[in-house]
Amino acid sequence: MPIEQTGELPEELKQLVDLQRQALREKEELRDLDYSADAWQPWRDAAWRVQEGITLYVQAGEVAGEVRSRYETEMLVKSQARGGVAP
């Protein structure tokens, strides 16, 4: 079942969008830096929190008897975090 993109997002999805925006900010700060594991750790942590949150959101839907597509959820979160622009 596709995720409805009309109207207000549920609070759980808003939180995931905020996490994705944080991950994007962390990545943007790395744009001009050379790679080092320590410098990139904040971005990896933020990206991991987004992925974990999406997984938990989908699993919660399954427990509630809802069918939630992990792919569609992730694409919606990324799109909304970029201001509605598809990734």
C-alpha positions in Angstrom: 0.0 0.0 0.0 1.5 3.3 -1.0 2.2 6.0 1.6 -0.3 8.9 1.2 1.6 12.1 0.5 -1.3 14.4 0.8 -1.9 16.6 3.8 0.0 16.5 7.0 2.6 13.8 7.7 2.1 11.6 10.8 4.3 12.6 13.7 6.5 9.5 13.4 7.3 10.4 9.8 8.0 14.1 10.7 10.6 12.8 13.2 12.2 10.7 10.5 12.3 13.7 8.2 14.0 15.7 10.9 16.6 12.9 11.4 17.2 12.8 7.6 17.7 16.6 7.6 20.2 16.2 10.4 22.1 13.6 8.4 22.1 15.8 5.3 23.5 18.7 7.4 26.2 16.4 8.8 27.2 15.3 5.3 27.2 18.9 4.0 29.7 19.8 6.6 32.1 17.2 5.2 31.9 18.5 1.6 35.3 20.0 1.5 37.1 17.8 4.0 39.4 14.9 3.2 38.1 11.5 4.4 38.9 10.4 7.9 36.9 7.9 10.0 36.7 10.4 12.9 35.5 13.3 10.7 32.8 11.2 9.0 31.5 9.5 12.2 28.8 12.1 13.0 27.4 11.6 9.5 27.5 7.8 9.7 25.8 8.0 13.1 23.1 10.3 11.8 22.5 8.2 8.7 22.3 5.0 10.9 19.6 6.7 13.1 17.5 7.4 10.0 17.8 3.8 8.8 17.0 2.4 12.2 14.0 4.8 12.6 12.6 3.7 9.2 13.0 0.1 10.1 11.2 0.6 13.4 8.4 2.6 11.7 7.8 -0.2 9.2 7.9 -2.9 11.9 5.5 -0.9 14.1 3.1 -0.9 11.2 3.4 -4.7 10.8 2.5 -5.1 14.5 -0.5 -2.9 14.0 -1.6 -4.9 11.0 -0.7 -2.3 8.5 1.4 -2.9 5.4 4.2 -0.3 5.2 6.7 -0.5 2.4 10.2 0.2 3.7 11.3 1.5 0.3 8.4 3.9 0.0 8.9 5.1 3.5 12.6 5.8 2.9 11.9 7.6 -0.4 9.2 9.7 1.2 11.5 10.7 4.1 14.4 11.6 1.8 12.1 13.5 -0.5 10.5 15.5 2.3 13.9 16.2 3.9 15.0 17.7 0.6 11.9 19.9 0.4 9.8 17.6 -1.6 12.4 16.9 -4.2 12.9 13.2 -5.1 16.3 11.8 -4.2 
